[in-house]
Amino acid sequence: MTQPAIELIGIEKRYGAQAALAGVSLDVPAGQFVALVGASGSGKTTLLKTINGLIAPDAGQIRVGGEDAGAAPPHQLRRRIGYVFQEVGLFPHLSIAENIVITPKLLGWERARMTARVEELLDLVALPREVATRAPSELSGGQRQRVGVARALAAEPKIMLMDEPFGALDPLTRDSLGTDYRALHDKLGLTSVMVTHDMTEAVLLADRIVVLEAGSIVADGPPGALLASTENPEVRALLEAPRRQAERLRQRLEAAS
């Protein structure tokens, strides 16, 4: 049996009297793209951050690549896992190239290897190589987010965690970057876990959707199978949102024509 890339076993996390995660167990096979969805406060981001040690669970075990994630210092774990979030967080005083190679530099890579990696990554995320010397302020929001993806991939991780990575972008840029990231996921054989509030994005990009509610998993499976099998009315309403939106859009366009 193949070892899952990520294993969460009975993960619990409380903030005072509130249970952010209530005994969550989840296996993510290598190469899978998982979307975590649910209402605000359902535990999505908390769950994501337990995987790379940004949040320490109160109970349960996390295994990454078959190894106990709690056995090594958190900073060592995070260097093996790419992380992309909505507010890209590029350092304004560093060039794009310097931002991208932050982790490789910490790992002691040679300069020539880092230079080659920057060029390779800029090609991968569809940015011209000449942006390497520019400051983050000289790039558009979509370009900065592409740099964020490049930075997360710099140390060649096999696991990528993404927290609303495209949420601050305009619709066209969001669609383009999401499509490009999915292509990168497939090309590089990544394991990706993405938090999103956009059900259309989840359905279009992910192999599997995990629905959280009040810190517990209430549905889990491929988008089509979930929609066909779920009996939970709230989960069904969530999964049917893209279809309802598409129908309303069709009606509006027909009325306007």
C-alpha positions in Angstrom: 0.0 0.0 0.0 1.4 3.4 -1.0 2.1 5.8 1.9 0.0 8.9 1.8 1.8 12.2 1.3 -0.1 13.7 4.2 -1.8 11.9 7.1 -3.9 13.7 9.7 -5.0 11.4 12.6 -7.5 12.7 15.1 -6.4 16.3 15.0 -7.9 18.6 17.6 -7.4 22.3 18.2 -9.3 24.5 20.6 -9.3 28.3 21.1 -10.7 28.7 24.6 -14.1 27.0 24.6 -14.3 26.9 20.8 -13.2 23.7 18.9 -11.5 24.8 15.7 -10.8 21.2 14.8 -12.7 18.4 16.4 -10.9 15.1 15.8 -10.2 15.5 12.1 -8.6 12.6 10.3 -7.6 12.9 6.6 -5.3 11.1 4.2 -4.0 12.8 1.1 -2.4 10.5 -1.5 0.7 11.7 -3.3 -0.2 13.6 -6.5 -3.7 14.5 -5.4 -5.2 18.1 -5.5 -7.5 18.6 -2.6 -9.8 21.6 -2.0 -10.8 22.5 1.6 -14.2 24.3 1.5 -16.8 25.4 4.1 -18.1 28.5 5.7 -15.9 31.0 7.5 -14.8 29.6 10.8 -15.3 26.0 9.8 -11.6 25.2 10.4 -10.2 25.2 6.9 -7.2 27.5 7.5 -6.5 26.0 10.9 -6.4 22.5 9.3 -4.1 23.7 6.6 -1.7 25.3 9.0 -1.4 22.2 11.2 0.1 20.4 8.2 3.3 22.5 8.1 3.5 23.3 11.8 2.3 26.9 11.7 -0.4 25.8 14.2 0.3 23.1 16.7 -2.6 20.8 17.4 -3.8 20.1 20.9 -4.2 16.4 20.1 -3.6 13.9 17.3 -0.8 13.1 14.9 0.4 14.6 11.6 2.6 12.5 9.2 4.2 14.0 6.2 5.8 11.5 3.7 5.3 8.8 6.3 7.3 10.7 9.0 6.0 12.2 12.2 5.8 15.9 11.5 6.2 16.7 15.2 9.5 14.9 15.5 11.5 17.6 13.7 11.7 21.4 14.4 8.8 23.2 12.6 11.2 25.3 10.5 12.7 22.2 9.0 9.3 20.8 8.2 8.2 24.1 6.5 11.3 24.0 4.2 10.0 20.8 2.7 6.5 22.2 2.1 5.5 25.1 -0.3 3.1 27.6 1.1 1.1 30.2 -0.9 -1.4 32.6 0.7 -3.6 35.4 -0.5 -1.5 38.3 0.7 1.6 37.2 -1.1 4.0 38.7 1.5 7.0 39.5 -0.8 9.7 41.5 0.9 9.6 45.0 -0.7 13.3 45.7 -0.2 14.4 42.5 -2.0 14.3 41.9 -5.8 12.0 39.3 -7.3 15.0 36.9 -7.6 16.0 37.4 -4.0 12.4 36.8 -2.8 12.2 33.6 -4.8 15.4 32.1 -3.4 14.9 32.8 0.3 14.5 29.2 1.2 17.2 27.8 -1.0 19.6 30.4 0.5 18.7 29.2 4.0 19.4 25.7 2.8 22.9 26.7 1.6 22.4 26.3 -2.1 25.3 27.6 -4.3 24.7 30.9 -6.1 24.8 29.3 -9.6 22.2 26.8 -8.6 19.9 29.5 -7.2 20.3 31.7 -10.3 19.4 28.7 -12.5 16.4 27.9 -10.3 15.1 31.5 -10.5 15.2 31.4 -14.3 13.5 27.9 -14.4 10.8 29.1 -12.0 10.0 32.3 -13.8 9.6 30.2 -17.0 7.3 27.8 -15.1 5.0 30.5 -13.8 5.0 32.3 -17.1 6.8 35.4 -16.1 9.6 37.0 -18.3 13.1 36.5 -16.9 13.8 40.2 -16.8 11.5 40.6 -13.8 14.1 38.9 -11.7 15.8 42.2 -11.0 12.7 44.2 -10.4 11.1 45.2 -7.0 7.7 43.7 -6.1 6.1 47.1 -6.3 6.9 47.2 -10.1 4.7 44.1 -10.7 0.9 43.7 -11.0 -1.1 41.8 -8.4 -1.3 38.7 -10.7 2.4 38.8 -11.3 3.2 39.1 -7.6 1.0 36.1 -7.0 2.9 34.1 -9.7 6.1 35.1 -7.9 4.5 33.8 -4.7 4.0 30.4 -6.4 7.6 30.4 -7.7 8.9 31.2 -4.2 6.9 28.3 -2.7 8.3 26.0 -5.3 11.9 27.2 -5.0 13.3 24.4 -2.8 11.6 21.7 -4.9 8.9 20.6 -2.4 6.5 17.8 -3.4 3.7 19.2 -1.2 2.1 22.6 -1.7 -0.4 24.3 0.7 -2.4 27.2 -0.5 -4.7 29.5 1.5 -7.1 31.4 -0.7 -4.1 31.9 -3.1 -6.1 33.6 -5.9 -8.8 35.3 -3.9 -7.5 38.9 -4.1 -7.2 38.8 -7.9 -9.6 40.0 -10.6 -11.7 37.3 -12.2 -9.7 36.9 -15.4 -6.3 36.8 -13.7 -7.7 34.4 -11.1 -9.0 32.0 -13.7 -5.7 32.2 -15.7 -3.5 31.7 -12.6 -5.7 28.9 -11.3 -5.5 27.1 -14.6 -1.8 27.6 -14.8 -1.2 26.3 -11.3 -3.2 23.1 -12.0 -1.0 22.5 -15.0 2.1 23.0 -12.8 0.6 20.6 -10.2 0.3 17.9 -12.9 3.6 18.6 -14.6 5.6 18.5 -11.4 3.7 15.7 -9.7 2.8 17.8 -6.7 0.4 17.1 -3.8 -1.7 20.2 -3.3 -4.1 21.2 -0.6 -6.0 24.5 -1.2 -8.4 26.4 1.0 -11.0 28.3 -1.0 -14.3 30.0 -0.6 -15.0 29.8 -4.3 -16.8 26.5 -5.1 -16.4 27.0 -8.9 -12.6 27.2 -8.3 -12.8 24.1 -6.2 -14.8 22.1 -8.7 -12.6 23.2 -11.7 -9.2 22.7 -10.1 -9.4 19.9 -7.5 -9.6 16.1 -7.7 -11.3 16.0 -4.4 -13.3 18.3 -2.2 -13.3 18.1 1.6 -16.1 20.1 3.2 -15.6 21.2 6.8 -18.3 22.4 9.2 -17.6 23.5 12.8 -14.2 21.8 12.8 -15.4 18.4 11.4 -15.3 16.9 8.0 -18.9 16.5 6.8 -18.3 15.5 3.2 -15.3 14.2 1.3 -14.9 13.0 -2.3 -14.6 13.9 -6.0 -16.9 16.8 -6.9 -19.3 14.8 -9.1 -19.6 11.9 -6.7 -20.2 14.2 -3.8 -23.0 16.0 -5.5 -24.6 12.7 -6.5 -24.4 11.1 -3.1 -24.6 13.7 -0.3 -27.8 13.9 1.7 -26.6 16.9 3.8 -28.7 19.9 2.6 -26.0 22.4 3.5 -23.3 20.4 1.7 -25.6 20.0 -1.3 -26.3 23.7 -1.4 -22.6 24.5 -1.3 -21.8 22.0 -4.1 -24.7 23.2 -6.3 -23.6 26.9 -6.0 -21.6 26.8 -9.3 -24.5 25.3 -11.2 -26.9 27.9 -9.8 -24.6 30.7 -10.7 -24.1 29.4 -14.2 -27.9 29.2 -14.7 -28.4 32.7 -13.4 -25.7 34.0 -15.7 -27.3 32.2 -18.7 -30.7 33.7 -17.9 -29.2 37.2 -17.6 -27.4 36.9 -20.9 -30.5 35.6 -22.7 -32.5 38.5 -21.2 -29.9 41.0 -22.4 -29.7 39.6 -25.9 
